Amino acid sequence: MWEGDPKPFIARYGISKREARRFQCTAEHVRARCDGGEDSAANIVAACRACNGLRHRRKKPPSADDHSVHVQKRLAEGRWLPAHLRAVFAKERRC
């Protein structure tokens, strides 16, 4: 994830500004504000823009723990990122 200026992240991974946007660091409310969640350190975690948005677009958003399990499963299956981005990040892990 990145915060602030996306240019170093874009240069490091050779991706577009649009692609980098999904990895922007956001504040994710574990318990959503609309469900009574507070703006407190205990209720806020770092999450990429994609994870934060996808969780809350569902009719009934899953709990933070359930969503974490879902993301980890998809990552393990190689199905969380689009194929071209998986290749970009896999290349760095080999270095």
HUTANOR-V191684 format. One record per backbone hydrogen bond with DSSP energy under -1.0 kcal/mol. CO is the residue of the C=O (numbers start at 1). NH is the residue of the N-H. If there is no record, write none. Layout:
co:nh
CO:NH
CO:NH
//
This chain:
co:nh
2:25
6:10
7:11
8:12
9:13
10:14
10:15
16:20
17:21
20:23
21:24
22:50
23:2
24:49
26:47
28:45
32:35
32:37
33:36
38:40
40:43
43:30
45:28
47:26
48:52
49:53
50:54
51:55
52:56
63:67
64:68
65:69
66:70
67:71
68:72
69:73
70:74
71:75
72:76
73:77
74:79
75:78
82:86
83:87
84:88
85:89
86:90
87:91
89:93
90:94
92:95
//
